[in-house]
Amino acid sequence: MSALSELNDILSRHTVPVETGIFSNTPPDTYAVLTPLIDVFDLFADNTPEVDICEVRISIFTKNNYLQLVSSVNADLLDSGFTITERRYLGHEDDTGFHHYAIDVAKEYYLKEENS
């Protein structure tokens, strides 16, 4: 599973429509845009990557009160094993009426089965 598909699943539990990159249709009163930030291999010394680290920015746009939604999404992200690297209220967009809140997350995906 990838970070983008996991994030889509989490946000769909909150009935938040999601797009990647930019919202392509007329946006509803609440929606999210996922922007991939970093996708790197890490933790290898023998030219064989062991971990794929994915970082994504979740931009939540809403015309409603964002506090309860953000709090609930934060809890689901942490329960799903994501690391929240930054949370930031970016402001109210007066021309559209949307509040913009960004949550940056990271998650590690192991490429090989770990031996027990």
Order of alpha helices (4+ residues) and beta strands (2+ residues): alpha-beta-beta-beta-alpha-beta-beta
